[in-house]
Amino acid sequence: MSTARLSSKGQLIIPMPIRKAHGWDAGQELEVIDSEEGLFLKTKKPFRETSIDEVAGSLPCSGKARSLADMEQAIETGMKERHA
């Protein structure tokens, strides 16, 4: 088990083996979660969590709309080309 010491400025140095194991470099943002058993550090995600309803239709689309049959045909054609 590794130990760490809190500095007078409130900074905590995470031991190198733990930083390497998690791929944490200088500047890495971590979420600090307080629980009854202690603190939990979790890598902060670069974007907030979203649902499909929030992002559906957010990408620009150009050209005419395609039908389901058009998409299935394109997939079939691509598969045939890939495995030919």
Secondary structure, DSSP 8 states (H G I E B T S, - for coil): -----B-TTS-B---HHHHHHHT--TT--EEEEEETTEEEEEE--SS----HHHHTT-S---S----HHHHHHHHHHHHHHHT-
